[in-house]
């Protein structure tokens, strides 16, 4: 009887197009991309990794984000508010608002 039920479920799955997976075949969820935190208030989120990119939102110090496209990239060299310079930018999605864009490495820190 149990063999018939199992065969019936597999046949029903084939007809409906639904995959049937046996025990022990579960796929591990892909590891989420790294995240980070904004370290400065009023940081502009831009459409491109440069000061010419349109502003699509603003982040505040302490806001968390998910890094997209593999993390930090090289963009336009800018001077941070405290005088250092960087060309590091990150494409991110702000957790608080869902806005996607670029912020300068001046104003963000990656988290492990």
Backbone as XML, in Angstrom:
<?xml version="1.0"?>
<chain id="A" units="angstrom">
  <residue number="1" name="UNK">
    <atom name="N" x="0.819" y="-1.191" z="0.000"/>
    <atom name="CA" x="0.000" y="0.000" z="0.000"/>
    <atom name="C" x="0.867" y="1.260" z="0.000"/>
  </residue>
  <residue number="2" name="UNK">
    <atom name="N" x="1.918" y="1.320" z="0.862"/>
    <atom name="CA" x="2.765" y="2.514" z="0.908"/>
    <atom name="C" x="3.502" y="2.706" z="-0.410"/>
  </residue>
  <residue number="3" name="UNK">
    <atom name="N" x="3.844" y="1.585" z="-1.083"/>
    <atom name="CA" x="4.502" y="1.706" z="-2.379"/>
    <atom name="C" x="3.554" y="2.332" z="-3.392"/>
  </residue>
  <residue number="4" name="UNK">
    <atom name="N" x="2.299" y="2.004" z="-3.339"/>
    <atom name="CA" x="1.322" y="2.577" z="-4.252"/>
    <atom name="C" x="1.126" y="4.060" z="-3.977"/>
  </residue>
  <residue number="5" name="UNK">
    <atom name="N" x="1.098" y="4.462" z="-2.703"/>
    <atom name="CA" x="0.924" y="5.872" z="-2.358"/>
    <atom name="C" x="2.111" y="6.663" z="-2.874"/>
  </residue>
  <residue number="6" name="UNK">
    <atom name="N" x="3.322" y="6.161" z="-2.638"/>
    <atom name="CA" x="4.523" y="6.840" z="-3.113"/>
    <atom name="C" x="4.530" y="6.962" z="-4.629"/>
  </residue>
  <residue number="7" name="UNK">
    <atom name="N" x="4.151" y="5.914" z="-5.321"/>
    <atom name="CA" x="4.097" y="5.935" z="-6.780"/>
    <atom name="C" x="3.030" y="6.910" z="-7.257"/>
  </residue>
  <residue number="8" name="UNK">
    <atom name="N" x="1.912" y="6.945" z="-6.546"/>
    <atom name="CA" x="0.838" y="7.865" z="-6.901"/>
    <atom name="C" x="1.268" y="9.317" z="-6.725"/>
  </residue>
  <residue number="9" name="UNK">
    <atom name="N" x="2.010" y="9.626" z="-5.662"/>
    <atom name="CA" x="2.499" y="10.991" z="-5.442"/>
    <atom name="C" x="3.478" y="11.396" z="-6.534"/>
  </residue>
  <residue number="10" name="UNK">
    <atom name="N" x="4.376" y="10.494" z="-6.897"/>
    <atom name="CA" x="5.349" y="10.797" z="-7.949"/>
    <atom name="C" x="4.638" y="11.026" z="-9.277"/>
  </residue>
  <residue number="11" name="UNK">
    <atom name="N" x="3.637" y="10.207" z="-9.578"/>
    <atom name="CA" x="2.892" y="10.366" z="-10.827"/>
    <atom name="C" x="2.132" y="11.688" z="-10.820"/>
  </residue>
  <residue number="12" name="UNK">
    <atom name="N" x="1.517" y="12.021" z="-9.687"/>
    <atom name="CA" x="0.782" y="13.280" z="-9.583"/>
    <atom name="C" x="1.724" y="14.463" z="-9.761"/>
  </residue>
  <residue number="13" name="UNK">
    <atom name="N" x="2.923" y="14.343" z="-9.213"/>
    <atom name="CA" x="3.907" y="15.420" z="-9.343"/>
    <atom name="C" x="4.326" y="15.580" z="-10.798"/>
  </residue>
  <residue number="14" name="UNK">
    <atom name="N" x="4.500" y="14.477" z="-11.504"/>
    <atom name="CA" x="4.885" y="14.552" z="-12.904"/>
    <atom name="C" x="3.794" y="15.203" z="-13.741"/>
  </residue>
  <residue number="15" name="UNK">
    <atom name="N" x="2.553" y="14.868" z="-13.437"/>
    <atom name="CA" x="1.445" y="15.435" z="-14.184"/>
    <atom name="C" x="1.312" y="16.924" z="-13.907"/>
  </residue>
  <residue number="16" name="UNK">
    <atom name="N" x="1.478" y="17.323" z="-12.622"/>
    <atom name="CA" x="1.295" y="18.730" z="-12.263"/>
    <atom name="C" x="2.525" y="19.580" z="-12.562"/>
  </residue>
  <residue number="17" name="UNK">
    <atom name="N" x="3.645" y="18.927" z="-12.848"/>
    <atom name="CA" x="4.878" y="19.677" z="-13.114"/>
    <atom name="C" x="5.627" y="20.049" z="-11.855"/>
  </residue>
  <residue number="18" name="UNK">
    <atom name="N" x="5.215" y="19.520" z="-10.729"/>
    <atom name="CA" x="5.858" y="19.818" z="-9.448"/>
    <atom name="C" x="6.955" y="18.794" z="-9.199"/>
  </residue>
  <residue number="19" name="UNK">
    <atom name="N" x="8.113" y="19.251" z="-8.807"/>
    <atom name="CA" x="9.209" y="18.341" z="-8.503"/>
    <atom name="C" x="9.007" y="17.730" z="-7.129"/>
  </residue>
  <residue number="20" name="UNK">
    <atom name="N" x="9.304" y="16.468" z="-6.987"/>
    <atom name="CA" x="9.257" y="15.793" z="-5.702"/>
    <atom name="C" x="10.682" y="15.472" z="-5.312"/>
  </residue>
  <residue number="21" name="UNK">
    <atom name="N" x="11.073" y="15.909" z="-4.118"/>
    <atom name="CA" x="12.438" y="15.669" z="-3.663"/>
    <atom name="C" x="12.395" y="14.768" z="-2.444"/>
  </residue>
  <residue number="22" name="UNK">
    <atom name="N" x="13.275" y="13.812" z="-2.415"/>
    <atom name="CA" x="13.347" y="12.908" z="-1.290"/>
    <atom name="C" x="14.084" y="13.538" z="-0.130"/>
  </residue>
  <residue number="23" name="UNK">
    <atom name="N" x="14.038" y="12.877" z="1.017"/>
    <atom name="CA" x="14.731" y="13.373" z="2.203"/>
    <atom name="C" x="16.222" y="13.463" z="1.933"/>
  </residue>
  <residue number="24" name="UNK">
    <atom name="N" x="16.850" y="14.491" z="2.439"/>
    <atom name="CA" x="18.292" y="14.640" z="2.289"/>
    <atom name="C" x="18.706" y="15.337" z="1.006"/>
  </residue>
  <residue number="25" name="UNK">
    <atom name="N" x="17.771" y="15.782" z="0.202"/>
    <atom name="CA" x="18.139" y="16.440" z="-1.052"/>
    <atom name="C" x="17.883" y="17.948" z="-1.013"/>
  </residue>
  <residue number="26" name="UNK">
    <atom name="N" x="17.579" y="18.475" z="0.159"/>
    <atom name="CA" x="17.304" y="19.915" z="0.271"/>
    <atom name="C" x="18.543" y="20.717" z="-0.129"/>
  </residue>
  <residue number="27" name="UNK">
    <atom name="N" x="18.307" y="21.787" z="-0.844"/>
    <atom name="CA" x="19.392" y="22.661" z="-1.283"/>
    <atom name="C" x="19.633" y="23.733" z="-0.231"/>
  </residue>
  <residue number="28" name="UNK">
    <atom name="N" x="20.888" y="24.019" z="0.050"/>
    <atom name="CA" x="21.216" y="25.087" z="0.977"/>
    <atom name="C" x="20.914" y="26.426" z="0.313"/>
  </residue>
  <residue number="29" name="UNK">
    <atom name="N" x="20.360" y="27.332" z="1.086"/>
    <atom name="CA" x="20.071" y="28.671" z="0.559"/>
    <atom name="C" x="21.389" y="29.358" z="0.246"/>
  </residue>
  <residue number="30" name="UNK">
    <atom name="N" x="21.435" y="30.135" z="-0.833"/>
    <atom name="CA" x="22.680" y="30.840" z="-1.140"/>
    <atom name="C" x="23.021" y="31.811" z="-0.020"/>
  </residue>
  <residue number="31" name="UNK">
    <atom name="N" x="24.299" y="31.920" z="0.267"/>
    <atom name="CA" x="24.755" y="32.820" z="1.318"/>
    <atom name="C" x="24.466" y="34.255" z="0.889"/>
  </residue>
  <residue number="32" name="UNK">
    <atom name="N" x="23.816" y="35.048" z="1.777"/>
    <atom name="CA" x="23.533" y="36.422" z="1.390"/>
    <atom name="C" x="24.818" y="37.214" z="1.215"/>
  </residue>
  <residue number="33" name="UNK">
    <atom name="N" x="24.762" y="38.216" z="0.338"/>
    <atom name="CA" x="25.935" y="39.050" z="0.151"/>
    <atom name="C" x="26.192" y="39.819" z="1.434"/>
  </residue>
  <residue number="34" name="UNK">
    <atom name="N" x="27.413" y="40.244" z="1.568"/>
    <atom name="CA" x="27.840" y="40.937" z="2.778"/>
    <atom name="C" x="27.000" y="42.173" z="3.023"/>
  </residue>
  <residue number="35" name="UNK">
    <atom name="N" x="27.067" y="42.634" z="4.158"/>
    <atom name="CA" x="26.304" y="43.815" z="4.556"/>
    <atom name="C" x="27.253" y="44.875" z="5.110"/>
  </residue>
  <residue number="36" name="UNK">
    <atom name="N" x="26.701" y="46.002" z="5.408"/>
    <atom name="CA" x="27.508" y="47.083" z="5.948"/>
    <atom name="C" x="26.649" y="48.054" z="6.728"/>
  </residue>
  <residue number="37" name="UNK">
    <atom name="N" x="27.290" y="49.086" z="7.227"/>
    <atom name="CA" x="26.595" y="50.111" z="7.983"/>
    <atom name="C" x="27.071" y="51.485" z="7.524"/>
  </residue>
  <residue number="38" name="UNK">
    <atom name="N" x="26.145" y="52.414" z="7.477"/>
    <atom name="CA" x="26.451" y="53.795" z="7.126"/>
    <atom name="C" x="27.031" y="54.465" z="8.364"/>
  </residue>
  <residue number="39" name="UNK">
    <atom name="N" x="28.111" y="55.220" z="8.180"/>
    <atom name="CA" x="28.831" y="55.779" z="9.327"/>
    <atom name="C" x="28.677" y="57.293" z="9.478"/>
  </residue>
  <residue number="40" name="UNK">
    <atom name="N" x="27.796" y="57.892" z="8.687"/>
    <atom name="CA" x="27.682" y="59.351" z="8.675"/>
    <atom name="C" x="26.233" y="59.715" z="8.369"/>
  </residue>
  <residue number="41" name="UNK">
    <atom name="N" x="25.731" y="60.806" z="8.927"/>
    <atom name="CA" x="24.353" y="61.236" z="8.664"/>
    <atom name="C" x="24.233" y="61.981" z="7.334"/>
  </residue>
  <residue number="42" name="UNK">
    <atom name="N" x="23.097" y="61.789" z="6.664"/>
    <atom name="CA" x="22.791" y="62.535" z="5.447"/>
    <atom name="C" x="23.599" y="62.130" z="4.229"/>
  </residue>
  <residue number="43" name="UNK">
    <atom name="N" x="23.942" y="60.852" z="4.122"/>
    <atom name="CA" x="24.741" y="60.363" z="2.996"/>
    <atom name="C" x="23.826" y="60.169" z="1.778"/>
  </residue>
  <residue number="44" name="UNK">
    <atom name="N" x="24.199" y="60.796" z="0.677"/>
    <atom name="CA" x="23.420" y="60.660" z="-0.559"/>
    <atom name="C" x="23.634" y="59.292" z="-1.188"/>
  </residue>
  <residue number="45" name="UNK">
    <atom name="N" x="22.536" y="58.685" z="-1.623"/>
    <atom name="CA" x="22.572" y="57.434" z="-2.376"/>
    <atom name="C" x="22.371" y="57.819" z="-3.836"/>
  </residue>
  <residue number="46" name="UNK">
    <atom name="N" x="23.306" y="57.400" z="-4.703"/>
    <atom name="CA" x="23.328" y="57.867" z="-6.095"/>
    <atom name="C" x="23.132" y="56.719" z="-7.080"/>
  </residue>
  <residue number="47" name="UNK">
    <atom name="N" x="22.781" y="57.096" z="-8.313"/>
    <atom name="CA" x="22.556" y="56.101" z="-9.367"/>
    <atom name="C" x="23.849" y="55.585" z="-9.970"/>
  </residue>
  <residue number="48" name="UNK">
    <atom name="N" x="24.960" y="56.287" z="-9.781"/>
    <atom name="CA" x="26.264" y="55.907" z="-10.314"/>
    <atom name="C" x="27.317" y="56.127" z="-9.225"/>
  </residue>
  <residue number="49" name="UNK">
    <atom name="N" x="28.478" y="55.468" z="-9.329"/>
    <atom name="CA" x="29.524" y="55.634" z="-8.322"/>
    <atom name="C" x="30.351" y="56.908" z="-8.541"/>
  </residue>
  <residue number="50" name="UNK">
    <atom name="N" x="29.627" y="58.022" z="-8.603"/>
    <atom name="CA" x="30.284" y="59.317" z="-8.779"/>
    <atom name="C" x="29.335" y="60.424" z="-8.334"/>
  </residue>
  <residue number="51" name="UNK">
    <atom name="N" x="29.870" y="61.626" z="-8.168"/>
    <atom name="CA" x="29.061" y="62.750" z="-7.700"/>
    <atom name="C" x="28.078" y="63.251" z="-8.751"/>
  </residue>
  <residue number="52" name="UNK">
    <atom name="N" x="28.231" y="62.825" z="-10.003"/>
    <atom name="CA" x="27.301" y="63.189" z="-11.061"/>
    <atom name="C" x="26.060" y="62.319" z="-11.107"/>
  </residue>
  <residue number="53" name="UNK">
    <atom name="N" x="26.079" y="61.190" z="-10.401"/>
    <atom name="CA" x="24.912" y="60.307" z="-10.383"/>
    <atom name="C" x="23.751" y="60.970" z="-9.663"/>
  </residue>
  <residue number="54" name="UNK">
    <atom name="N" x="22.549" y="60.801" z="-10.192"/>
    <atom name="CA" x="21.358" y="61.383" z="-9.567"/>
    <atom name="C" x="21.194" y="60.835" z="-8.151"/>
  </residue>
  <residue number="55" name="UNK">
    <atom name="N" x="20.722" y="61.674" z="-7.250"/>
    <atom name="CA" x="20.463" y="61.269" z="-5.862"/>
    <atom name="C" x="19.092" y="60.599" z="-5.811"/>
  </residue>
  <residue number="56" name="UNK">
    <atom name="N" x="19.059" y="59.349" z="-5.337"/>
    <atom name="CA" x="17.807" y="58.594" z="-5.263"/>
    <atom name="C" x="17.331" y="58.376" z="-3.830"/>
  </residue>
  <residue number="57" name="UNK">
    <atom name="N" x="18.129" y="58.803" z="-2.864"/>
    <atom name="CA" x="17.762" y="58.655" z="-1.459"/>
    <atom name="C" x="18.861" y="59.146" z="-0.565"/>
  </residue>
  <residue number="58" name="UNK">
    <atom name="N" x="18.604" y="59.076" z="0.743"/>
    <atom name="CA" x="19.610" y="59.454" z="1.732"/>
    <atom name="C" x="19.648" y="58.416" z="2.835"/>
  </residue>
  <residue number="59" name="UNK">
    <atom name="N" x="20.855" y="58.186" z="3.345"/>
    <atom name="CA" x="21.061" y="57.263" z="4.454"/>
    <atom name="C" x="21.529" y="58.043" z="5.677"/>
  </residue>
  <residue number="60" name="UNK">
    <atom name="N" x="21.260" y="57.488" z="6.837"/>
    <atom name="CA" x="21.671" y="58.104" z="8.093"/>
    <atom name="C" x="22.682" y="57.205" z="8.798"/>
  </residue>
  <residue number="61" name="UNK">
    <atom name="N" x="23.502" y="57.797" z="9.636"/>
    <atom name="CA" x="24.470" y="57.019" z="10.406"/>
    <atom name="C" x="23.771" y="55.910" z="11.178"/>
  </residue>
  <residue number="62" name="UNK">
    <atom name="N" x="24.305" y="54.713" z="11.086"/>
    <atom name="CA" x="23.721" y="53.556" z="11.753"/>
    <atom name="C" x="22.803" y="52.736" z="10.866"/>
  </residue>
  <residue number="63" name="UNK">
    <atom name="N" x="22.388" y="53.293" z="9.708"/>
    <atom name="CA" x="21.566" y="52.515" z="8.780"/>
    <atom name="C" x="22.368" y="51.317" z="8.269"/>
  </residue>
  <residue number="64" name="UNK">
    <atom name="N" x="21.714" y="50.178" z="8.163"/>
    <atom name="CA" x="22.372" y="48.988" z="7.617"/>
    <atom name="C" x="21.983" y="48.824" z="6.152"/>
  </residue>
  <residue number="65" name="UNK">
    <atom name="N" x="22.837" y="48.115" z="5.422"/>
    <atom name="CA" x="22.579" y="47.875" z="4.010"/>
    <atom name="C" x="23.128" y="46.530" z="3.587"/>
  </residue>
  <residue number="66" name="UNK">
    <atom name="N" x="22.627" y="46.043" z="2.458"/>
    <atom name="CA" x="23.133" y="44.829" z="1.823"/>
    <atom name="C" x="23.954" y="45.264" z="0.621"/>
  </residue>
  <residue number="67" name="UNK">
    <atom name="N" x="25.169" y="44.728" z="0.510"/>
    <atom name="CA" x="26.023" y="45.017" z="-0.649"/>
    <atom name="C" x="25.523" y="44.231" z="-1.847"/>
  </residue>
  <residue number="68" name="UNK">
    <atom name="N" x="25.462" y="44.884" z="-3.000"/>
    <atom name="CA" x="25.058" y="44.241" z="-4.237"/>
    <atom name="C" x="26.254" y="44.188" z="-5.187"/>
  </residue>
  <residue number="69" name="UNK">
    <atom name="N" x="26.225" y="43.294" z="-6.125"/>
    <atom name="CA" x="27.262" y="43.188" z="-7.161"/>
    <atom name="C" x="28.655" y="42.949" z="-6.601"/>
  </residue>
  <residue number="70" name="UNK">
    <atom name="N" x="28.749" y="42.257" z="-5.482"/>
    <atom name="CA" x="30.052" y="41.849" z="-4.974"/>
    <atom name="C" x="30.774" y="42.807" z="-4.049"/>
  </residue>
  <residue number="71" name="UNK">
    <atom name="N" x="30.179" y="43.909" z="-3.688"/>
    <atom name="CA" x="30.813" y="44.788" z="-2.701"/>
    <atom name="C" x="31.403" y="46.052" z="-3.289"/>
  </residue>
  <residue number="72" name="UNK">
    <atom name="N" x="32.510" y="46.487" z="-2.717"/>
    <atom name="CA" x="33.116" y="47.770" z="-3.075"/>
    <atom name="C" x="33.770" y="47.723" z="-4.459"/>
  </residue>
  <residue number="73" name="UNK">
    <atom name="N" x="33.638" y="48.825" z="-5.185"/>
    <atom name="CA" x="34.227" y="48.966" z="-6.516"/>
    <atom name="C" x="34.958" y="50.304" z="-6.593"/>
  </residue>
  <residue number="74" name="UNK">
    <atom name="N" x="35.705" y="50.497" z="-7.656"/>
    <atom name="CA" x="36.366" y="51.774" z="-7.900"/>
    <atom name="C" x="35.412" y="52.692" z="-8.655"/>
  </residue>
  <residue number="75" name="UNK">
    <atom name="N" x="35.276" y="53.891" z="-8.175"/>
    <atom name="CA" x="34.450" y="54.907" z="-8.832"/>
    <atom name="C" x="35.222" y="56.214" z="-8.832"/>
  </residue>
  <residue number="76" name="UNK">
    <atom name="N" x="34.496" y="57.303" z="-8.815"/>
    <atom name="CA" x="35.116" y="58.625" z="-8.798"/>
    <atom name="C" x="35.851" y="58.856" z="-7.481"/>
  </residue>
  <residue number="77" name="UNK">
    <atom name="N" x="37.057" y="59.400" z="-7.570"/>
    <atom name="CA" x="37.820" y="59.784" z="-6.382"/>
    <atom name="C" x="37.136" y="61.007" z="-5.770"/>
  </residue>
  <residue number="78" name="UNK">
    <atom name="N" x="36.833" y="60.920" z="-4.471"/>
    <atom name="CA" x="36.235" y="62.073" z="-3.797"/>
    <atom name="C" x="36.976" y="62.350" z="-2.502"/>
  </residue>
  <residue number="79" name="UNK">
    <atom name="N" x="36.811" y="63.555" z="-2.011"/>
    <atom name="CA" x="37.386" y="63.931" z="-0.718"/>
    <atom name="C" x="36.308" y="63.788" z="0.342"/>
  </residue>
  <residue number="80" name="UNK">
    <atom name="N" x="36.620" y="63.019" z="1.376"/>
    <atom name="CA" x="35.690" y="62.832" z="2.484"/>
    <atom name="C" x="35.620" y="64.123" z="3.303"/>
  </residue>
  <residue number="81" name="UNK">
    <atom name="N" x="34.588" y="64.274" z="4.098"/>
    <atom name="CA" x="34.386" y="65.486" z="4.884"/>
    <atom name="C" x="35.555" y="65.793" z="5.824"/>
  </residue>
  <residue number="82" name="UNK">
    <atom name="N" x="36.328" y="64.814" z="6.225"/>
    <atom name="CA" x="37.432" y="65.015" z="7.165"/>
    <atom name="C" x="38.789" y="65.116" z="6.469"/>
  </residue>
  <residue number="83" name="UNK">
    <atom name="N" x="38.785" y="65.187" z="5.124"/>
    <atom name="CA" x="40.010" y="65.455" z="4.379"/>
    <atom name="C" x="40.674" y="64.294" z="3.678"/>
  </residue>
  <residue number="84" name="UNK">
    <atom name="N" x="40.369" y="63.057" z="4.058"/>
    <atom name="CA" x="40.964" y="61.930" z="3.322"/>
    <atom name="C" x="40.244" y="61.765" z="1.991"/>
  </residue>
  <residue number="85" name="UNK">
    <atom name="N" x="40.842" y="60.980" z="1.088"/>
    <atom name="CA" x="40.270" y="60.776" z="-0.245"/>
    <atom name="C" x="40.088" y="59.284" z="-0.504"/>
  </residue>
  <residue number="86" name="UNK">
    <atom name="N" x="39.066" y="58.951" z="-1.285"/>
    <atom name="CA" x="38.845" y="57.568" z="-1.675"/>
    <atom name="C" x="38.097" y="57.506" z="-3.000"/>
  </residue>
  <residue number="87" name="UNK">
    <atom name="N" x="38.335" y="56.424" z="-3.739"/>
    <atom name="CA" x="37.586" y="56.134" z="-4.961"/>
    <atom name="C" x="36.703" y="54.906" z="-4.748"/>
  </residue>
  <residue number="88" name="UNK">
    <atom name="N" x="36.587" y="54.459" z="-3.513"/>
    <atom name="CA" x="35.820" y="53.271" z="-3.178"/>
    <atom name="C" x="34.332" y="53.620" z="-3.030"/>
  </residue>
  <residue number="89" name="UNK">
    <atom name="N" x="33.500" y="52.881" z="-3.742"/>
    <atom name="CA" x="32.054" y="53.035" z="-3.687"/>
    <atom name="C" x="31.431" y="51.651" z="-3.550"/>
  </residue>
  <residue number="90" name="UNK">
    <atom name="N" x="30.228" y="51.587" z="-3.020"/>
    <atom name="CA" x="29.516" y="50.315" z="-2.906"/>
    <atom name="C" x="28.099" y="50.477" z="-3.461"/>
  </residue>
  <residue number="91" name="UNK">
    <atom name="N" x="27.698" y="49.495" z="-4.280"/>
    <atom name="CA" x="26.299" y="49.440" z="-4.721"/>
    <atom name="C" x="25.560" y="48.681" z="-3.643"/>
  </residue>
  <residue number="92" name="UNK">
    <atom name="N" x="24.497" y="49.273" z="-3.142"/>
    <atom name="CA" x="23.836" y="48.716" z="-1.971"/>
    <atom name="C" x="22.329" y="48.904" z="-2.014"/>
  </residue>
  <residue number="93" name="UNK">
    <atom name="N" x="21.657" y="48.151" z="-1.129"/>
    <atom name="CA" x="20.218" y="48.324" z="-0.899"/>
    <atom name="C" x="20.063" y="48.669" z="0.581"/>
  </residue>
  <residue number="94" name="UNK">
    <atom name="N" x="19.549" y="49.848" z="0.848"/>
    <atom name="CA" x="19.371" y="50.315" z="2.211"/>
    <atom name="C" x="18.246" y="49.526" z="2.875"/>
  </residue>
  <residue number="95" name="UNK">
    <atom name="N" x="18.536" y="48.916" z="4.013"/>
    <atom name="CA" x="17.535" y="48.083" z="4.685"/>
    <atom name="C" x="16.309" y="48.887" z="5.116"/>
  </residue>
  <residue number="96" name="UNK">
    <atom name="N" x="16.502" y="50.074" z="5.615"/>
    <atom name="CA" x="15.411" y="50.888" z="6.161"/>
    <atom name="C" x="14.390" y="51.296" z="5.105"/>
  </residue>
  <residue number="97" name="UNK">
    <atom name="N" x="14.838" y="51.615" z="3.890"/>
    <atom name="CA" x="13.937" y="52.138" z="2.864"/>
    <atom name="C" x="13.839" y="51.274" z="1.610"/>
  </residue>
  <residue number="98" name="UNK">
    <atom name="N" x="14.805" y="50.381" z="1.397"/>
    <atom name="CA" x="14.826" y="49.561" z="0.187"/>
    <atom name="C" x="15.426" y="50.267" z="-1.018"/>
  </residue>
  <residue number="99" name="UNK">
    <atom name="N" x="15.884" y="51.502" z="-0.853"/>
    <atom name="CA" x="16.490" y="52.244" z="-1.961"/>
    <atom name="C" x="17.781" y="51.548" z="-2.393"/>
  </residue>
  <residue number="100" name="UNK">
    <atom name="N" x="17.972" y="51.440" z="-3.709"/>
    <atom name="CA" x="19.175" y="50.826" z="-4.277"/>
    <atom name="C" x="19.987" y="51.908" z="-4.969"/>
  </residue>
  <residue number="101" name="UNK">
    <atom name="N" x="21.285" y="51.912" z="-4.717"/>
    <atom name="CA" x="22.174" y="52.869" z="-5.360"/>
    <atom name="C" x="23.581" y="52.738" z="-4.814"/>
  </residue>
  <residue number="102" name="UNK">
    <atom name="N" x="24.385" y="53.772" z="-5.049"/>
    <atom name="CA" x="25.797" y="53.772" z="-4.637"/>
    <atom name="C" x="26.028" y="54.787" z="-3.528"/>
  </residue>
  <residue number="103" name="UNK">
    <atom name="N" x="26.881" y="54.406" z="-2.568"/>
    <atom name="CA" x="27.388" y="55.358" z="-1.593"/>
    <atom name="C" x="28.908" y="55.244" z="-1.550"/>
  </residue>
  <residue number="104" name="UNK">
    <atom name="N" x="29.526" y="56.339" z="-1.194"/>
    <atom name="CA" x="30.984" y="56.370" z="-1.129"/>
    <atom name="C" x="31.500" y="55.567" z="0.060"/>
  </residue>
  <residue number="105" name="UNK">
    <atom name="N" x="32.673" y="54.989" z="-0.128"/>
    <atom name="CA" x="33.350" y="54.294" z="0.955"/>
    <atom name="C" x="33.721" y="55.219" z="2.103"/>
  </residue>
  <residue number="106" name="UNK">
    <atom name="N" x="33.716" y="56.532" z="1.853"/>
    <atom name="CA" x="33.966" y="57.493" z="2.937"/>
    <atom name="C" x="32.971" y="57.280" z="4.077"/>
  </residue>
  <residue number="107" name="UNK">
    <atom name="N" x="31.759" y="56.916" z="3.720"/>
    <atom name="CA" x="30.664" y="56.956" z="4.682"/>
    <atom name="C" x="30.047" y="55.602" z="4.977"/>
  </residue>
  <residue number="108" name="UNK">
    <atom name="N" x="30.804" y="54.537" z="4.780"/>
    <atom name="CA" x="30.285" y="53.199" z="5.045"/>
    <atom name="C" x="31.389" y="52.270" z="5.522"/>
  </residue>
  <residue number="109" name="UNK">
    <atom name="N" x="30.968" y="51.254" z="6.257"/>
    <atom name="CA" x="31.895" y="50.241" z="6.749"/>
    <atom name="C" x="31.284" y="48.868" z="6.490"/>
  </residue>
  <residue number="110" name="UNK">
    <atom name="N" x="32.030" y="47.940" z="5.893"/>
    <atom name="CA" x="31.495" y="46.587" z="5.700"/>
    <atom name="C" x="31.459" y="45.833" z="7.020"/>
  </residue>
  <residue number="111" name="UNK">
    <atom name="N" x="30.489" y="44.937" z="7.143"/>
    <atom name="CA" x="30.372" y="44.060" z="8.306"/>
    <atom name="C" x="30.578" y="42.627" z="7.838"/>
  </residue>
  <residue number="112" name="UNK">
    <atom name="N" x="31.149" y="41.817" z="8.667"/>
    <atom name="CA" x="31.359" y="40.398" z="8.311"/>
    <atom name="C" x="30.182" y="39.553" z="8.694"/>
  </residue>
</chain>
